[in-house]
Amino acid sequence: MPRQLPPQFGASPGDWLLHVAGNIVGILVILVVVAGARARQYSAPAAIVDPEEATALSTTLREAEAIEADAQHISRQMAALDAEAAQRYAERSALQALMSAAERELAERRGALDADAQRQYDLQRSTALARLESVMKVKSAYATAHMPDSPKPAAKPSAYAKPAPAPAKRDDDAQAKQAADAKASAEAAKKQTEARERLEKARADAEAKAEAKKKEEASERLEKARAEAEQRQSEAKEAKAKAEAEAAEAKEEAARKEAEAKAAASAPKYTQFIAEHTVQPGDNLSFISERYYGTQANFRIIYEANREVIGDNMSLIRPGQLLKIPKL
């Protein structure tokens, strides 16, 4: 009965060869058992008369023993092949578990990135997967090309046993084609990897140029802003100096006007007079104003014209003082 692979594992080229070798060995074991059974039918004849027949039976027994020994050897090799296949299945299962855990971890890390970082991460991951796929194809092709042939027991011809069918011969053309396909796949993967590396390099160069351009533009903007700030500072200094000069001029002008005002205040207000009056007992400024102006309302004019003579109190005038009566 043909040996079946466990359904959870894929069939690689090495596993397929193991499967074919197992089927061939199984057929050989069945043939050996049949030949041994037929040989045992003649192991104890009732009476052996013909010496040639006895010799043939002896030869058949020896051939059966040799076939049984070959069958045991083949069984041991089959056990070793089964152990190797189980080891490969276990390694593949462990590798799949590790890859699943790695995929989950990578998905969690990718989810924590922003959009640009996710695109960069996806590109790096695709490149790494392509490289890994190329390496796996090369290893698979190498293992297929260097797979040893299945052991073939050398059975001696027997007069009583049917000739065993010749084991299937490996198709050298198919193997050569498979090796050529593997080589072409490896070359294609290598070219694809090189193309991706060139793309990555070109992208890195473009990003470096863009970054350098950004830095240059930022430096230019900084220099321009610095020049504008210096120009504004210079203009501010000029404006301050101008304002200070204008303030100094305004201060000088105010001082000049104040001096003129003081000079005008200190200068005599009245320069023309119509008469001089000598104060008599009982005189006051109102009576003197009514005498010379016809009204008492101009007594303050007489006081202002004679402040130095009268003093600060206009109500106190003394007899004998000489007062000047200004012209209106």
Buried (B, 14 or more C-beta within 10 A) or exposed (E): EEBEBEEEBEEBBBBEBBBBBBBBBBBBBEBBEBBBEBBEEBEEEEEEEEEEEEEBBEBBBEBBEBBBEBBEEBEEBBEEBEEEBEEBBEEBEEEEEEEEEEEEEEEEEEEEEEEEEBEEBEBEEEBEEBBEBBEEBBBBBEBBBEBEEBBEBEBEEBEBBEEBEEBEEEEEEEBEEBBEEBBEBBEEBBEBBEEBEEEEEEEEEEEEEEEEEEEEEEEEEEEEEEEEEEEEEEEEEEEEEEEEEEEEEEEEEEEEEEEEEEEEEEEEEBEEEEEEBEBEEEBBBBEBBBEBBEEBEBBEBBBBBBEEBBEEEBEEBEEEEEBBBBEE
